[in-house]
Amino acid sequence: MTEMTETTPGWLSPEELESTRARMPILYIDAVPVRVDETGVVTRIGLLLRIGADGAVSRALVSGRVLHHERVRDALMRHLEKDLGPTALPRVPASPQPFTIAEYFPTQGVTPYHDPRQHAVSLAYVVPVAGDCRPRQDALDLVWFTPEEASSPLVQQEMLGGQGVLLKQALAHVGCLS
């Protein structure tokens, strides 16, 4: 999950966010950027390369909090643009439906998803992108994998907090896992 403080109205100060995280679940989005062919079949999956607070390099999905009074669609667009750049051209439907809901807990083992900072509920989407993606903010790179490569044990072990499980669910949802 991305750790950035926004200055947009409706955002919490770092102190307020820490206090809120300790008391209640926070709503997030997770997005799996994909390239599709002319028939809508997923051909590539985009994974971000990030450096965590501990200095470890990992692969990650596009992810972030939903602001107070922000539509989920708008949160998806904001985080996709923040991580992939303004020319990524994501195709988010007018009324997006998540392929699953991931519940991250600070205690490992409750679900496959873990976030040591908080209890977070994340709506997860597969989002086709048609434009030029250039990672921004805290992402070092964006690498496009085939569905087979993305589901491989090597890529899966590079993903933290259960995002590898979420990626496999996304691949199954779009018919890329046998």
URTA-V850310 format. One record per pair of residues at least 24 apart in sequence whose C-alpha atoms are under 8 Angstrom apart, sorted by sequence separation. I is the first residue (numbers start at 1). GAP is how many residues later the second one is. If there is no record, write none. Layout:
# URTA-V850310
I_GAP, I_GAP
This chain:
# URTA-V850310
99_24, 100_24, 147_24, 98_25, 99_25, 100_25, 98_26, 99_26, 98_27, 99_27, 33_28, 97_28, 98_28, 148_28, 32_29, 33_29, 96_29, 147_29, 148_29, 31_30, 32_30, 147_30, 30_31, 31_31, 30_32, 31_32, 30_33, 29_34, 30_34, 28_35, 29_35, 92_35, 28_36, 29_36, 91_36, 92_36, 28_37, 29_37, 90_37, 91_37, 27_38, 28_38, 90_38, 91_38, 26_39, 27_39, 90_39, 91_39, 89_40, 90_40, 88_41, 89_41, 90_41, 88_42, 89_42, 29_43, 88_43, 89_43, 87_44, 88_44, 126_44, 31_45, 87_45, 88_45, 125_45, 29_46, 87_46, 88_46, 115_46, 29_47, 85_47, 86_47, 87_47, 114_47, 85_48, 113_48, 114_48, 31_49, 84_49, 85_49, 112_49, 113_49, 84_50, 85_50, 112_50, 113_50, 83_51, 84_51, 85_51, 83_52, 84_52, 82_53, 83_53, 112_53, 82_54, 83_54, 82_55, 83_55, 11_56, 83_56, 10_57, 11_57, 104_57, 10_58, 84_58, 10_59, 2_61, 1_62, 2_62, 1_63, 102_64, 99_71, 99_74, 48_87, 51_87, 50_88, 51_88, 50_89, 51_89, 49_90, 50_90, 48_91, 49_91, 50_91, 26_92, 28_92, 30_92, 32_92, 34_92, 36_92, 48_92, 49_92, 25_93, 26_93, 27_93, 28_93, 29_93, 30_93, 31_93, 32_93, 33_93, 34_93, 35_93, 48_93, 49_93, 25_94, 26_94, 27_94, 28_94, 29_94, 30_94, 31_94, 32_94, 33_94, 34_94, 35_94, 48_94, 49_94, 24_95, 25_95, 26_95, 27_95, 28_95, 29_95, 30_95, 31_95, 32_95, 33_95, 34_95, 35_95, 47_95, 48_95, 21_96, 22_96, 25_96, 27_96, 29_96, 31_96, 33_96, 46_96, 47_96, 59_96, 21_97, 46_97, 47_97, 21_98, 46_98, 47_98, 45_99, 46_99, 59_99, 60_99, 44_100, 45_100, 58_100, 59_100, 60_100, 44_101, 45_101, 57_101, 58_101, 59_101, 44_102, 45_102, 58_102, 61_102, 43_103, 44_103, 60_103, 43_104, 42_105, 45_105, 61_106, 1_114, 42_132, 41_133, 42_134, 32_135, 32_138
